[in-house]
Amino acid sequence: MDIFDQYLFEELTTQYSKSGLSADDYEELYQRFCNLDYLKEVRPYLLTMRFFGLGTATEKDTVLSELKAMLNEDDCMLKGLYYDLLLSENSNNTDAIVNLRRMVDEGYTNKFTKEKSHIEKATAPSEVSASQKNNTVKEPTQTDEDIAVDYITFECNGYNGLYFTAGDVDYLYAKVFIKPFHGKKHIKVRSQIFLDGDAFSKVFSNEYDIDSDTRWFKTQGWGNTNFNCYRNNIYQWVIKIDGKTTFSQEFRMYNGKLNKSGPKVNDVKLFASKSSGALEANRDNYKTTFDGKTLEYIYFKFLMDPPGEDMNVQVYIKVTYLEDNSVFRDKYFLQQLNDNTIACWDGIGFSKAGNWKKGLYQYSVHIGTDTKYEGTFTVY
């Protein structure tokens, strides 16, 4: 870690260690930690924030799966964090208590999980009997269950989702999330990319050892170092597991590169419309209160100065349900803007009406690095 990184890291960790941080504080910390994600010392902070939904969306299963894959690393902080977070899911997990105590002896502290840490429970003498001290996590038994795919997303150079700009993609990887199963299994995975029904890539063959804690695996990537493999098309990635389970997912490529700054946004308005798309009749009917019985999607309309050039931008939308402070949606969209665009919109919600909880919601939205617009709306 160089001197500049050390200075930023110490500044962020000092701020993180404070009590009573607000949701906005955590959101800013998470974004700044992400800028230092190449430092191994930052990993536990980002993993903890993703697990508890501090400044970002909650990803408990994914974080536990990532940490479990790191147990072979000689890092008491990552191992300790894994067992600490396991106890957040089940405070009576005796194996986790034993192993967390061992990691504390090796140097693990509560600086990541803070008041949510279970170190005090793990180090209490009465919690674990002497006969349990040398216990290890029990190995799951082999299973013949078929593995079912839940969904697939794609990753490349820090971007993830289903929509990408071709100029920013060298090698694209499929991240395959699987449905829960019992035991452990060795699986063989074949995957391939198709374009208009024809093979676009070679066949990738990979093998993985998975168990009941595994939530995802990542395939081999496809592309090239010149960032010119993909074009303005819709592609399909097909996965087959053990020659039985087949699952496919489309992803979209746009020509060009992402404009990270984006246009100058002057205002943001809200309107309700269909989940299938914003109807023209609804686009100027701005509201901040919505009838939950008929509400499907709420759209955020960005009013902007014309960009003066065609560009691809990312639209960020985060909505929190203030009745219990849970994150309702935290996602981004890829938008293509023309040189004379003066408005664009993206929406969140449900495919059918009647699913919104009644109450007060808070939103924070922005395009690229432009100003954040924040406000509230009510569903009655």
C-alpha positions as CSV (number, residue, x, y, z in Angstrom):
1,M,0.0,0.0,0.0
2,D,1.5,3.3,-1.0
3,I,1.4,6.5,1.1
4,F,-1.5,8.0,-0.7
5,D,-3.6,4.8,-0.4
6,Q,-2.6,4.5,3.2
7,Y,-3.9,8.0,3.9
8,L,-7.2,7.3,2.2
9,F,-7.6,3.9,3.9
10,E,-7.0,5.3,7.3
11,E,-9.4,8.2,6.7
12,L,-12.2,5.8,5.6
13,T,-11.6,3.2,8.4
14,T,-11.6,6.0,11.0
15,Q,-14.9,7.3,9.7
16,Y,-16.3,3.7,9.5
17,S,-15.5,3.0,13.1
18,K,-17.7,5.8,14.4
19,S,-21.1,4.9,15.9
20,G,-24.5,6.2,14.8
21,L,-23.6,6.5,11.1
22,S,-26.6,7.4,8.8
23,A,-27.6,5.6,5.7
24,D,-26.1,8.4,3.6
25,D,-22.8,8.1,5.6
26,Y,-22.7,4.4,4.8
27,E,-23.5,5.0,1.1
28,E,-20.7,7.5,0.8
29,L,-18.3,5.1,2.6
30,Y,-19.2,2.2,0.4
31,Q,-18.6,4.1,-2.8
32,R,-15.3,5.4,-1.5
33,F,-14.2,1.9,-0.3
34,C,-15.1,0.6,-3.8
35,N,-12.5,3.0,-5.2
36,L,-9.9,1.2,-3.2
37,D,-11.2,-2.4,-3.8
38,Y,-7.8,-3.3,-5.3
39,L,-6.4,-3.3,-1.7
40,K,-6.8,-6.6,0.1
41,E,-7.3,-4.7,3.4
42,V,-10.5,-3.2,2.0
43,R,-12.1,-6.6,1.2
44,P,-13.5,-7.3,4.7
45,Y,-15.1,-3.9,4.9
46,L,-16.9,-4.2,1.5
47,L,-18.0,-7.8,2.3
48,T,-19.4,-6.7,5.7
49,M,-21.3,-3.8,4.1
50,R,-22.8,-6.0,1.4
51,F,-23.8,-8.6,4.0
52,F,-25.7,-6.1,6.2
53,G,-26.8,-3.8,3.4
54,L,-24.8,-0.8,4.7
55,G,-24.7,1.7,1.9
56,T,-25.6,-0.9,-0.7
57,A,-28.0,-3.8,-1.4
58,T,-28.0,-6.7,1.0
59,E,-26.3,-9.8,-0.5
60,K,-26.1,-12.2,2.5
61,D,-25.9,-15.5,0.6
62,T,-23.4,-14.2,-2.0
63,V,-21.1,-12.8,0.6
64,L,-21.1,-16.0,2.7
65,S,-20.4,-18.0,-0.5
66,E,-17.5,-15.7,-1.4
67,L,-16.0,-15.8,2.1
68,K,-16.3,-19.6,2.2
69,A,-14.3,-19.8,-1.0
70,M,-11.5,-17.8,0.8
71,L,-11.2,-20.1,3.8
72,N,-8.1,-21.6,2.3
73,E,-6.4,-18.2,2.4
74,D,-4.1,-17.6,5.4
75,D,-6.1,-14.6,6.6
76,C,-7.6,-14.7,10.1
77,M,-9.6,-11.5,9.3
78,L,-11.5,-13.1,6.4
79,K,-12.0,-16.4,8.2
80,G,-13.1,-14.6,11.4
81,L,-15.5,-12.5,9.4
82,Y,-17.0,-15.6,7.8
83,Y,-17.8,-17.2,11.2
84,D,-18.9,-13.9,12.7
85,L,-21.4,-13.5,9.8
86,L,-22.6,-17.1,10.1
87,L,-23.5,-16.3,13.7
88,S,-25.6,-13.4,12.5
89,E,-27.7,-16.0,10.7
90,N,-27.7,-18.5,13.5
91,S,-26.3,-17.4,16.9
92,N,-26.4,-21.0,18.2
93,N,-24.1,-22.4,15.5
94,T,-21.6,-24.1,17.8
95,D,-19.1,-24.8,15.0
96,A,-19.0,-21.1,14.1
97,I,-18.6,-20.2,17.8
98,V,-15.6,-22.5,18.1
99,N,-14.0,-21.3,14.9
100,L,-14.6,-17.6,15.6
101,R,-13.0,-18.0,19.0
102,R,-10.0,-19.6,17.3
103,M,-9.8,-16.6,14.8
104,V,-10.0,-14.1,17.7
105,D,-7.0,-15.9,19.2
106,E,-5.2,-15.3,15.9
107,G,-6.0,-11.6,15.8
108,Y,-9.6,-11.2,14.4
109,T,-11.4,-8.1,15.9
110,N,-14.9,-6.6,15.6
111,K,-13.6,-3.6,13.5
112,F,-15.7,-4.7,10.5
113,T,-18.9,-5.9,12.1
114,K,-18.7,-3.4,15.0
115,E,-21.8,-3.7,17.3
116,K,-23.1,-6.6,15.2
117,S,-20.1,-8.7,16.1
118,H,-20.5,-12.0,17.9
119,I,-17.0,-12.1,19.4
120,E,-18.4,-11.6,22.9
121,K,-20.6,-14.6,22.6
122,A,-17.8,-16.7,21.0
123,T,-15.3,-15.9,23.8
124,A,-17.7,-16.4,26.7
125,P,-16.4,-19.5,28.6
126,S,-19.8,-20.9,29.1
127,E,-20.8,-20.9,25.5
128,V,-18.8,-23.9,24.3
129,S,-17.8,-27.0,26.2
130,A,-14.2,-28.1,26.3
131,S,-15.0,-31.2,24.2
132,Q,-16.2,-28.9,21.4
133,K,-13.1,-26.8,21.1
134,N,-11.4,-28.8,18.5
135,N,-14.5,-29.4,16.4
136,T,-14.5,-28.3,12.8
137,V,-17.3,-27.6,10.4
138,K,-19.0,-30.9,9.5
139,E,-18.5,-32.0,5.9
140,P,-21.8,-32.3,4.0
141,T,-22.6,-35.7,2.4
142,Q,-22.6,-36.4,-1.3
143,T,-25.9,-35.9,-3.1
144,D,-27.5,-37.1,-6.3
145,E,-29.8,-34.0,-6.5
146,D,-30.0,-32.3,-9.8
147,I,-28.6,-28.7,-9.6
148,A,-31.1,-26.1,-10.7
149,V,-30.1,-22.6,-12.0
150,D,-31.9,-19.7,-10.3
151,Y,-30.7,-16.9,-12.6
152,I,-27.6,-15.6,-14.4
153,T,-25.9,-12.2,-14.5
154,F,-22.8,-11.2,-16.3
155,E,-19.6,-9.4,-15.2
156,C,-16.7,-7.5,-16.8
157,N,-14.3,-4.9,-15.5
158,G,-16.4,-3.9,-12.5
159,Y,-19.7,-3.8,-14.5
160,N,-22.4,-6.4,-13.9
161,G,-25.9,-7.0,-15.1
162,L,-27.5,-7.8,-18.5
163,Y,-26.7,-4.6,-20.4
164,F,-23.2,-3.5,-21.5
165,T,-21.3,-1.1,-23.8
166,A,-19.1,-3.1,-26.2
167,G,-16.2,-0.7,-26.0
168,D,-15.9,-1.4,-22.2
169,V,-15.9,-5.2,-22.5
170,D,-12.8,-7.3,-23.1
171,Y,-13.8,-10.6,-21.5
172,L,-17.4,-11.2,-20.3
173,Y,-18.1,-13.8,-17.6
174,A,-21.4,-15.5,-16.7
175,K,-22.1,-15.6,-13.0
176,V,-24.5,-18.5,-12.5
177,F,-26.7,-18.5,-9.3
178,I,-28.1,-21.9,-8.3
179,K,-31.1,-22.8,-6.2
180,P,-30.4,-24.3,-2.7
181,F,-29.7,-28.0,-2.4
182,H,-28.6,-30.4,0.3
183,G,-25.1,-32.1,0.6
184,K,-22.2,-31.7,-1.8
185,K,-21.6,-32.5,-5.4
186,H,-19.1,-32.4,-8.2
187,I,-20.6,-30.9,-11.3
188,K,-19.6,-30.6,-15.0
189,V,-20.7,-27.4,-16.7
190,R,-20.8,-26.7,-20.5
191,S,-21.7,-23.3,-21.7
192,Q,-21.7,-21.4,-25.0
193,I,-22.8,-18.0,-26.4
194,F,-25.2,-17.8,-29.3
195,L,-26.1,-14.9,-31.7
196,D,-29.3,-15.2,-33.8
197,G,-29.3,-19.0,-33.1
198,D,-25.7,-19.6,-34.3
199,A,-22.7,-20.4,-32.2
200,F,-20.8,-17.2,-31.4
201,S,-18.2,-18.6,-29.0
202,K,-16.5,-21.9,-28.5
203,V,-17.9,-24.4,-25.9
204,F,-16.6,-23.7,-22.4
205,S,-16.1,-26.8,-20.2
206,N,-15.6,-26.4,-16.4
207,E,-15.9,-28.5,-13.3
208,Y,-16.8,-27.3,-9.8
209,D,-17.0,-28.8,-6.4
210,I,-20.1,-27.3,-4.7
211,D,-22.1,-27.9,-1.5
212,S,-25.2,-26.6,0.3
213,D,-23.5,-23.3,1.0
214,T,-22.7,-22.6,-2.6
215,R,-24.9,-19.9,-4.2
216,W,-23.1,-19.2,-7.5
217,F,-20.2,-20.1,-9.7
218,K,-18.5,-18.2,-12.5
219,T,-17.8,-19.6,-16.0
220,Q,-14.8,-19.0,-18.2
221,G,-14.9,-15.6,-20.0
222,W,-15.2,-14.9,-23.7
223,G,-13.8,-11.9,-25.6
224,N,-10.4,-10.4,-26.5
225,T,-8.0,-7.8,-25.2
226,N,-8.8,-5.4,-28.0
227,F,-12.4,-4.7,-26.7
228,N,-13.9,-5.4,-30.1
229,C,-15.4,-8.9,-29.7
230,Y,-19.0,-7.8,-29.2
231,R,-21.3,-5.6,-31.3
232,N,-24.7,-3.9,-31.1
233,N,-26.7,-7.2,-30.6
234,I,-28.6,-9.4,-28.3
235,Y,-26.7,-12.5,-27.3
236,Q,-27.7,-15.6,-25.5
237,W,-25.6,-17.5,-23.0
238,V,-26.6,-21.2,-22.6
239,I,-25.6,-23.3,-19.6
240,K,-25.9,-27.1,-19.2
241,I,-25.1,-28.8,-15.9
242,D,-24.2,-32.5,-15.9
243,G,-25.8,-32.9,-19.3
244,K,-29.2,-32.4,-17.7
245,T,-30.1,-29.0,-16.5
246,T,-30.2,-26.4,-19.3
247,F,-30.7,-22.7,-18.7
248,S,-30.2,-19.6,-20.9
249,Q,-30.0,-15.9,-20.4
250,E,-29.9,-13.1,-22.9
251,F,-27.6,-10.1,-22.6
252,R,-27.5,-6.9,-24.6
253,M,-24.5,-5.1,-26.1
254,Y,-24.6,-1.5,-27.3
255,N,-21.9,0.0,-29.5
256,G,-19.5,2.6,-28.0
257,K,-18.3,3.2,-24.5
258,L,-19.9,4.4,-21.3
259,N,-19.9,8.1,-20.6
260,K,-19.2,8.1,-16.9
261,S,-20.1,11.8,-16.2
262,G,-23.4,11.9,-18.2
263,P,-25.4,15.0,-19.1
264,K,-26.5,17.9,-16.9
265,V,-29.7,17.0,-15.2
266,N,-32.0,19.9,-14.1
267,D,-34.8,18.1,-12.4
268,V,-36.4,14.7,-11.7
269,K,-40.1,13.9,-11.8
270,L,-42.1,10.8,-10.9
271,F,-45.0,9.2,-12.7
272,A,-46.8,5.9,-12.6
273,S,-47.3,3.6,-15.6
274,K,-47.2,0.0,-16.8
275,S,-44.4,-2.5,-16.0
276,S,-44.2,-3.3,-19.7
277,G,-43.2,0.3,-20.5
278,A,-44.1,3.9,-19.8
279,L,-47.3,4.8,-21.7
280,E,-47.2,8.2,-23.5
281,A,-50.4,9.3,-21.7
282,N,-48.7,8.9,-18.3
283,R,-45.3,10.5,-19.0
284,D,-46.3,14.0,-18.0
285,N,-48.7,13.1,-15.1
286,Y,-46.2,13.8,-12.3
287,K,-47.1,12.6,-8.8
288,T,-45.6,11.9,-5.4
289,T,-48.6,9.9,-4.1
290,F,-49.7,6.6,-5.7
291,D,-52.6,4.3,-5.3
292,G,-51.2,0.9,-4.4
293,K,-54.3,-1.0,-5.7
294,T,-53.4,0.1,-9.3
295,L,-49.7,0.8,-9.1
296,E,-47.3,-1.3,-11.1
297,Y,-44.2,0.8,-11.9
298,I,-43.0,4.2,-10.7
299,Y,-40.8,5.9,-13.3
300,F,-38.2,8.5,-12.6
301,K,-38.0,11.0,-15.4
302,F,-34.7,13.0,-15.8
303,L,-35.1,16.4,-17.4
304,M,-31.8,17.5,-18.8
305,D,-29.8,19.8,-21.1
306,P,-29.3,18.2,-24.5
307,P,-25.9,16.3,-24.3
308,G,-24.7,17.6,-27.6
309,E,-23.5,14.2,-28.6
310,D,-24.8,10.6,-28.6
311,M,-23.8,8.8,-25.4
312,N,-24.3,5.7,-23.2
313,V,-24.9,6.5,-19.5
314,Q,-25.8,4.7,-16.3
315,V,-28.9,5.6,-14.4
316,Y,-28.8,4.8,-10.7
317,I,-32.0,4.4,-8.7
318,K,-32.1,3.5,-5.0
319,V,-35.4,3.4,-3.1
320,T,-35.7,2.7,0.7
321,Y,-39.0,1.8,2.4
322,L,-39.0,4.1,5.4
323,E,-41.5,2.2,7.4
324,D,-38.8,-0.3,8.3
325,N,-35.7,1.3,6.6
326,S,-35.3,-1.7,4.3
327,V,-33.8,-1.2,0.8
328,F,-36.6,-1.7,-1.7
329,R,-34.5,-1.4,-4.9
330,D,-30.9,-0.5,-5.5
331,K,-30.0,-0.9,-9.2
332,Y,-28.7,0.8,-12.3
333,F,-29.8,0.9,-15.9
334,L,-28.0,1.5,-19.1
335,Q,-29.5,4.3,-21.2
336,Q,-28.6,5.5,-24.7
337,L,-29.0,9.2,-25.2
338,N,-29.1,11.1,-28.5
339,D,-27.3,14.5,-28.9
340,N,-30.7,16.3,-28.6
341,T,-32.3,14.2,-25.8
342,I,-34.0,16.4,-23.2
343,A,-35.6,13.6,-21.0
344,C,-35.2,9.9,-20.2
345,W,-36.8,7.6,-17.7
346,D,-36.4,4.3,-15.9
347,G,-38.7,2.6,-13.6
348,I,-39.0,0.1,-10.7
349,G,-41.9,-1.9,-9.3
350,F,-43.8,-5.1,-10.0
351,S,-45.3,-6.8,-13.0
352,K,-48.7,-6.7,-11.5
353,A,-50.6,-4.2,-9.4
354,G,-51.3,-4.7,-5.7
355,N,-47.8,-5.7,-4.6
356,W,-46.5,-2.4,-3.2
357,K,-46.5,-2.0,0.5
358,K,-48.3,1.0,1.8
359,G,-46.2,3.7,3.4
360,L,-43.5,6.3,2.8
361,Y,-40.5,5.7,0.5
362,Q,-37.3,7.6,0.0
363,Y,-35.4,7.8,-3.3
364,S,-31.9,8.8,-4.4
365,V,-31.3,8.9,-8.1
366,H,-28.6,10.2,-10.5
367,I,-27.1,9.8,-13.9
368,G,-23.4,9.0,-14.0
369,T,-21.5,11.3,-11.6
370,D,-24.0,14.1,-11.9
371,T,-25.9,15.6,-8.9
372,K,-28.0,13.2,-6.8
373,Y,-31.7,14.0,-6.6
374,E,-33.4,12.8,-3.5
375,G,-37.0,12.9,-2.3
376,T,-39.9,10.9,-1.0
377,F,-43.2,9.4,-2.3
378,T,-46.1,7.7,-0.7
379,V,-48.1,4.6,-1.6
380,Y,-51.6,4.5,-0.1
